Each structure stands twice: as structure tokens, then as C-alpha cells.
Amino acid sequence: MPIEISDANRKQLVEDAQAVLRDNDRGTYTVPSNKLYPYQWAWDSAFLAIGWSTFDVERAVVELETLMSGQWEDGRIPHIHFWKPDENYYPGPAVWGHQASSTITNPAVFALALERVLTHGTNGAEDEPIDAKRLQTLSIANARGRVVALLEAIERFHLFLRRERDPLGLNCVSCSHPWESGRDNCVTWDEPMAAVDITGVDASGRKDKDKVDNPEQRPTDTAYKGYLALVEAIRKAEFGPGPFAVYDPFLTTLLVLSEQSLERMARAVGDRPMADRAKERAAKVEASLHKHLWDKTQNAYAWKNAKTNRNAVYPVLAAYFPLLLDPPAAVRTTLETRLRDEHFGDVVDFPTLAPSSDHFDAVCYWRGPQWINMTWFFRAHDPDRVDDNILRLVTQHGFSEYFDPTSGAPLGASNFGWSAALTLDILR
Ligand code: 2M8
């Protein structure tokens, strides 16, 4: 039975979600959680901007502008901006070897977010592409100039990914650290991380484990040693990619979707050359995803370790993101069937790892729990199911960071930014 929410409860939910954003607001950026993550995180801010735009479009645009103001010369958008020193998070600037920001990046979701902000800011329907006429109704000062500046920054970032995250020239996206993918301790990284030397690495500075109800909800110390070893290797490589490079169908899909968004927005602001460039890149990356990361023998999209050239497939939700594009018909059928069989549950759908996997862990971070941002993407595929799942979780358990997919129980931080922000998007 789909969840039914009365008008009064709906109104309350909107007020509660807006309150989370206000609580986590630091003026020009929003932290994911006051308790666990006291800085600006890149892909969190993209989702947060979407949330803000449902009730304050100016604030939404400022969120993205702050994010882009810390973009590096090479186009990189760091995954964390350390705008104000804060002792409550580890690793901080001293470990990264960079005062202003971390030195790695995050999934390409910024064009998608900006497009959604513009849709909300111009009162557009969900599926109505943004165009020049509608853009004129965006009620912020100097709207066109500000949108153009954001588009240019986003294009520089897309070019950074093409230049710095494609070591084998496959036209797909790899990541140089599990944190770049946002899916920190996902099983897709177990094998490549096992090759990272963690001898002598000290993870005792961790602050995260004490901030959750049960440390088992967080990655292990061994995993953290690996993350810190890579941070150090990247620092030694003068912030070049370091020793870890794994092609990821999830990151590659997000780049295609973002290039498609960039194309539509570039057309709306009248920049045809940018729109044409984005269109060409989107087509090229999508064709390469289906060609290079679809593993015919294993009948699934694969993670390709660029260091060993080995493909590996995993029963993770991230493997189904190509469904949001235009895969060959037979591939689509295979994926749809498997998604239904392995990721639709009795209590909660869209766990990050199939419960049938030997590695499934119902409470440990990215190794099974349901994450609202991951689920939200599947609105393009199955909106009723997604909305029902998310609204059920947040009405019953609050805006938690993640949820136990076997019970719906809340995990990690409470009052978590993107959980509230994407609920606002759905309720709009
Ligand atoms: C988590 O990652 C950070 C490291 O970047 C951490 O665990 O300290 C992930 O869930 C990531 O996807 C998210 O962006 C970040 C902040 O919410 O937390």
C-alpha cells in the first residue's frame, strides 16, 4: 500500500525539512551535518542547493556559487572546502597538505543540481526543459550572468574529469580515491584497496566513530588506513591522481547526465558552442560506457581497475545507474529484472548492496544501507516507488543519513542535509 500523508503532515514534513537546512546553514554554504561533517562537501551541496531552491532560490544559487568559488585552476571541484577551521573532523587540512580544501573531487552532479534549481526557481514542471523564455523569470539579481558563470565552472570541471580521471583514454570516468565516488566503503573498492600499502598508517585520529550510536555503522580502521594512505600518496604526487584508478559506471553515468543538463542550460542561455560541446561529450561518454564498462561475459556493468586492467562486477545499486541513460534494449531488460529481484525488499527498496550478497551488512555505511540520494536518482526510472520509499522512511524515522534496509531503522547522523533537501524536492 502506498504511503498516504495528510495535508497537515505534509506541511509539517516540509517545515521540518526546511528547518534541517536552516540548522546546517553556515550563511553561504550548508554543512551535511553539524555533528559529523562540519565543512562544505561538494556533492552534498549540490543536493542541498536543490532543497534550498524549493523555498529560497537565491540561497540555492549562493550554495553553488560558494562551491565553485573554491574550484581549482585545473577545474577540479574539491570534495571538501575547509572554509572555517574545525577540529571536529578528521582528516583536516594538515593531513591533506592543503589549507583551503581536500585535494580530490566528487561525482559530477553539479549541472544536474543547477538545472533542478532553475526548474524550481522558474516554477517549471518536472519534465519541462529549461529554455530562454523561462530563464527570464528566474527571480534573482543578475540571473543570466550568474547562471552563465556557473555553467562555465561546471564545464571546466567536466573537462578536468576527462583530462585527469581517464588514465586509459576510455572516455569513461575513474576515481582516484573511494571518497571521490561518495560511496566510501562500498564493496567495489575492496579489491583495489587491498593493494594499497597501509603499513605504518595511523588512523587513531578518527573522530567519526564516537559520533554515531554504534561504531559498526562506520567504515573499519583498516579501510580508514587505506583512505589516509591514498591521501598521502596524492599529496606526494603533488595532487595528481596517485596510485588508485578504478573506472566506475556510476561516476560515468553521472557525467553523461550532467553533460546532458549542461547542454540544455547552455542552450537556454544562448551559448550554442557550449551546448554543442556538451552534447558531443555526452554522446561520446555514453557510447564508451556501454562499450568499455559493459562486461559481456559477466552480463553486468563492471568496475575496471586501470592499474590491472581487470573488470569486476558487484551486486551494488551503483551498477544500475546506466538504466538512467539509454543502454541497448537487451541490457535494459537484464538490468531491470535484476534490479527488481535483488534490490526491491519487503521493508525498504534500493539498498546500496543486494541483501543476497555475502558482503551485505545492514548497518555498515555504504555496504548495504539505503541512502536517500542514491534512491532519489531512480525517480527518473520509477518515480512512484522512489517517492513512496523515501517518504515512508523520513516520516517514520526522520532525516537520517542512511537507513537499515531490513527494518528502516535510522543510522549515522540525524538531521542530515541531503535527506531533508531531497525530501523537499519530492514534496514540491
Ligand atoms: C561521507 O564521506 C566522508 C568523506 O568524504 C566521511 O565519511 O567522512 C560519504 O557518505 C560521502 O558521500 C558524503 O559526501 C560525506 C558527507 O556527507 O560523508
Residues whose N, C-alpha, C, O or C-beta is under 5 A from the ligand:
A	BS01	2M8	P32 Y37 W41 D44 W179 G182 R183
